[in-house]
Amino acid sequence: MLKFCVVIPVYDHEHAITAVVSAILKQGLPCVLVDDGSSIACAQVLDELVASAPTQVILIKHGLNLGKGAAVLTGFSFAASAGYTHALQIDADGQHCVADIPQFLATATQHPDAVIAGYPVYDESVPAVRLYGRYLTHIWVWINTLSLQIKDSMCGFRVYPLAPVIALMKHQRIGARMNFDTDILVRLYWQGLDVVNLPTHVAYPTDGISHFRIFFDNVLIARMHTYLFFGMLLRFPKLLARKRRLH
């Protein structure tokens, strides 16, 4: 039997996180919040959320800011140890459409061994430079998987089967910051997992805060694509054989 929870990495989104969590709790889902070294103001809001729903909200705290990916992986480790089979990852800033969660969970129930990955349908709030910049990553992901199966590797709204994620974590270092979403999805694809894509509306972001650092995070992402490219070369025969089977 599948057992779902929601994992939310949080870093200084005190103005948006309450609305996100409230909308999720109305759907009867437990929330695992990972405070990734937030400010006192945000930490207080998270403590209040736990106090208001102690049986539904779990709070894990990082003493220092370790990065989005590190926070998500902390949440996954807790969820797996607590007996959950699947975790839905969603951002804390309100940019993702919480109303789409039932569709994501229904699709995960139909495809329990696959990653259910959201691909964004943007409104006018998206910065043009971010929109165009994503396409470069799309191209590299298609190259590094020899596949068009992943429509968008950067959207942090998805459902993971936890068993293969935990297995991957044991033998592979995964990007800890803004390189996380692409890195883990490509590596899970290399492990043989299918990716099921779902369209979802995305806005930028409801509290006006973005932690994407233009220079530093772009350098991390570029370095990640380089490592993945050489990893693809090592797996080329296996990936090519998979591509032929699918066609």
N, C-alpha and C positions, 0 to 999 in steps of 0.2 A: 504493500500500500504506500502510495506517495504521501510525503509529508512536507509541506511548504512553509518557508518563512521568508521574510523580507530583510535584506541586509542593506544598511544605509551608511556609507562613510560620511562623516560630518567634520567640517573644518570651518568654523566661523560663519555658519549660516543660521544664526539665531533668529533672523527675521522671516525665514521661510520654512524652517524645519517643523514647526508646530502644525502648520496647515498640511504639510506632506504626511506627517505621522497620523494626524487626525483622520485624513481621508483614507489611509490604509487601514486603520483600526476599524473604521466603519464597515470594511469588507471582511472583518473577522480574522485578519491575518496577524500573527505575531511579528514584532519588529525587533531586529537586532541593530542597535545604533552603535557605531564605533566612533568615539570622539578622538579625532586624530590631532591631539594637542591644541584644542581650541582655546580661545580667549575665555576669561572669567565670565563674561556676559553670556557667551554661547553655552559654556559648561553649566551655568545656572539654569538656562532654558531646558537643557537636556535632563538635568536632575528633576526639574518640575514635570517633565513628560513621564519619567519613570514613576514619580510619586503619584501621578494622576491615573496611571494604568500599570500597576506593578506586576500584574500577571501577564500582560501583553507586550510590555516593552522591556527589553534587556539592554543595559548600557555597559559597554566595554570601553576603557579609557587607555589611550596611549599618552605617556607622560610628555613625549615630544612629537612634533609633526614628522611623521615618517613617510607620508605620501598617500595619495588616494588608493593606489594598488595595495600597499601594505595594510591599509585599513580594511579594504574589502577582504583580503586574504585572512586577516584576523577574524572577521565576521564569519567567513566560510568555515574556518577551523572550529569555531565555537558551535556553529550550526550543525556541523557533522557530528561533533561530540555529544550534542544534545539530542541526536536521533533524527534530525531532519534529512530527508533524501534530496531535496532540491532547495535552492536559494534564489530568490528574485532580487537582483541588484537594481537599485534605483538611486538617482542623485538626490542630494539634500536641498538643492536650491530651487526646487519647484519647476524646473524646466521640462520634466517628463510628465506625461499625461497619466495620472494615477487611475483614471477611469478605464484605461486600457489593460489594467492588471488582470481582470478576469479572462480576457482573451489570451493573454500570455500563459496563464496557468492552464487554461483549457487545451492550448496547443501543446504545452509541456506534458500534459496527461496523455495526449495522443502520441507524442514522440518522447517518451521518458528518457531515452538515451542520447538525445540531441540537445545542443544548445539552442535556445529560442532567443534569437537576437533581433532587437528592434533596429529598424533603419528609419532615419528621421524624415518626417514631412514637415518642412520648416514654414514658419510664418515670416512676416516682414521684419521681425526683431533680430533675425540672425545677422551677424556682421558678415559682410561680403568676403572679407579676407579669410575668415574661418571657413566659409562655405566652399570657396575655391581651393583652399589649402587641403581640405579633406580629400579631394579627388586625387591628389598625388599619393596619399596614403592608400586609397582604393587600388590604384594601379600597382603599387608595390605589394599589396596583399594578394592581388590576383597572380602576380608573378611568383610570390613566395609560397603559394598553395597550388600553383598550376591549375587554378579553378576560378570560376566566377560565382561559386556558391555563397561566398560572404559578400553581401551587398554593402554593408557598412560596418567597419571594425572599430569605430571610435565611439559609437553610442553606448553609454553605460546603463542602458535599460534592457535587461535580458534575464533569462532563467538558466541556471546551470544545474546539471546533475552533479551532486557533490562528490560521489565516489571517484570519478575520473579526475576531478579537480584536486582532491586531496592526494591522489596517487601522483599527479603531476608535480604538486608542491614538494613531494618528498625527494624528488631527484632533479628538479629543475628550478633554477632561480628565475623568477618571473618579475617583470618590470614593476617597480614599487610606486611609481608616480604616474604622470599622465601618459606614459607609455604602456600602462597596464592593460587597458581594454583590448588593444590590438595584439599585444604580445600573447596574452593568454588564449585569445580566440584562435590565432594561427597555430599555436602549439597544441591546442586541443584538437584542431583539425588534423594536424600531423599525427596525433594519437589515434585517428580513425573516427572521431566523432563527426556526425553530420551537423549542419547548421541550418536551422529553419528560420527564415527571415519574416518579420512582421512589420508592416508600416505603423508608425506612431507619430503623432504630432509633437513637435519639440519647439519650445520657446526659449529665449535667452535672457538671463535667468530671472526669476520673479523678484529676487531681492537685489538685483543689479550688481552682484558680486561674482567675479570669475577669478579663479586661482590659477588659470593657465598663464604661465610665464613665457612670453613670446620667444625670447632667445633660449633660455635654459631648457624649456620643455621641447622646443623644436630640435635642439641638439640631441636630447635624449631619444626622441622619436627617430631622428636620422640614424643614430647609432644602432637603435633597435632594428631598423630595416636592414642595415648592413649585416648584423648578426643573423637575422632571419634569412637573408639571401644565401649566405654560406650554409646555413642549416638546410635550406631547400636543396642546394646542390648535393649535399650528403644524402638526402632522401629522394633525389630525383627519380630513380627507377621505381620506388614504391609509390610516389605521388602520380607518376605517369601511368602506372598500372591501375591505380584507383580511378584516374580520369577516364581511362579506356573502359573500365567496367561500368561506369556511370553512363557511358554513351553507347 
